[in-house]
Amino acid sequence: MKKILSLVLTIFLIFCMAQTVFAREGDVTIAGAVMCPAVVLPEDPAPWQANAAAILRQVLSQVTGYSGNEVSDAKIFLDDPSVQPPSEKDGAYRIVQRGGDVYISGAGMRGTLYGVFGFLEEICGCRWYAADTNLIPQADAVQVPSGYMQEYTPFFEYCETDWAGWHDLMFSTANRMNGLAYRGIVPQAWGGGVGYLSAFAHTLTTQFCASDVYFQDHPEYFALHQGARTPNQLCLTNPDTIAVVTQEVLALLAQRHNAEDALQIVSLTQHDNTEFCTCDACKALDERNGSHAGSMITFVNAVADAVREAGYDNVAIDTFAYRYTRQAPTHVVPRDNVIVRLCSIECCFGHTMDDPGCAQNAAFMADLDAWSRICGRIYIWDYGTNYSETIHFFPNFNVLQRNMQIFHEHNVLGVYGEGNYYIDRCDGEFGALRNYLQCRLMADPYMDFDAQMNGFLRAYYGDGWPMLRTFINLCCEKSVTANRHAGIYDRSKGSLPALTSADVRRCDDLWQKAVVLAETDTQRAHVLRSQLCWRYWKASNSRREFSILRLPFARMQARDALYRDMLSFGIQSIGEGTRLRDLSACPALHLLRIPFCWTTLYDNAFWNWISPLVEKIYGLWTLQHPV
């Protein structure tokens, strides 16, 4: 019987091996533990091609751990003319396995780089999640399936966020970000990018026709608002104003223009206030167009025409559809070298943009529809966090993908996701996750969102990641209703109103488990940093250890622990803005008040006066009740 069983087992193993060999027949092995890939570059390779080859070799060596010099029989050809990318758009690429070799061909300066990262993601399972978190799986060999093909064409011509983490060149290139507003110059070896030659925003009266240069001698260049000239906006119909701005734009282009770039942008954008011009000419033009965008687009068109006539074919003039200019005009159409940057600042970020039950989003969609009918180059300025209390949980994860799809489906060509450019001062929520998801959605709005989000959570937070996914889902679900919305300046106090006491206890348990299950010190630090948003919410809403049912000194102890942990993670500010949102050093504020009041905005003589007494009493109590 044993011999029979042994014979059966042997036959079974031989059959399995035969099946494995059969399944792999035709696959191409391009790297192994003692075999480096043979990467073939064009003659006189461009800097981005050489860098793409170096990245490919480096990461494949990390995957296989090869240390020898034997070269694979199979070759990887970069930008071989026999394989063309699917589009001429900068960043497009095609990967094919053919005749025992692999071909990666890209368009523009970024296509080859994107193709290499696409190959490493699809074939090797690599991911670049954050500046301190990458996934490089280990394998004895890297094989490419027979007949393999992958191709990609960018969905948007301009992709950028201002989260600090994406400025890393490896991260931003792997995740297909090409904007330069917050990175400055990116070397050609990393694909360059789409840059603003001017300042990024609010340039009228600050950079162009600057009020500190012209207002005193020429107040007529500036807006007539409430019966008086104001230096805070321009009169957009004054021919002299148009001439000054046109001359300044042309002077800027003469100094900084690069004909080799695919696209360069000059921003002509209103200052950040509502002091628009109401002179007879501006008023008449705006009334005819049903929007203050009537005078703005007419003004920008005049400058754009001069730029085109001067021969700057790769330059676009950018302007805002923001607050009072958000509605599209009815009788003027933007030139094809004009970018209209539509800003979603008034929107609800707890409902999708196309949710018909959300009034503010319905109004935004009407504006997006109108602009998409008259403008061929719409960009979106989107918002991704709470600017009043940035450390507070922002419940927009469940709308991120649909909103990006809506932008693409309305012919939007560029997206800027404002996160928190001040993250080094206020990084205490899920900023790295938001950054990654925004980047990936700009690269592909139709990606597998759950797979990307779960993959990030697993790598960044460790084995407790399902707890954090549950927390995120629960809070997003409990944050909005048909009548309750999520704005970018909402207060933490009173938010997440549908969380029951049982939900709060469950969230506490989820976070505690996530801390315990973190596998490394880095992952544990990530969990504890992100947990600050939950502790902050409890402190703002007097829940659990911050409950008013607890002894006053116990509540002080909980507040003190939160405040000190915020400092230990480098938190210096509660939200966006001036120093008034910076954390105060006055102990009485954080010992006695809710977190929104822990800032220099609430510093005054009274709190400074009582602080020594409060500290003394609290210190005596803590001696008897140590943590």
Secondary structure by P-SEA (a helix, b strand, c coil): caaaaaaaaaaaaaaaaaaaaaaaccccccccccbbbbccccccccaaaaaaaaaaaaaaaaaccccccccccbbbbcccccccccccccccccccccccbbbbbbccccaaaaaaaaaaaaacccccccccbbbbbbbcbbbbccbbbbbbbbcccbbbbcccccccaaaaaaacccccccccccccccccccccccccccccccccccccccccccccccccccccccccccccccaaaaaaaaaaaaaaaaccccccccbbbbbbcccccccccccaaaaaaaaaacccaaaaaaaaaaaaaaaaaaccccbbbbbbccccccccccccccccccccccccccccccccccccccaaaaaaaaaaaaaaacccbbbbbccccccccccccccccccaaaaaaaaaaacccbbbbbcccccccccccaaaaaaaaaaaaaaccccaaaaaaaaaaaaacccaaaaaaaaaaaaaaaccccccccccccccccccccccaaaaaaaaaaaaaaaaacccaaaaaaaaaaaaaaaaaaaaaccccccccccaaaaaaaaaaaaaaaaaacccccccccccccccccaaaaacccccccccccccaaaaaaaaaaaaaaaaaaaaccc
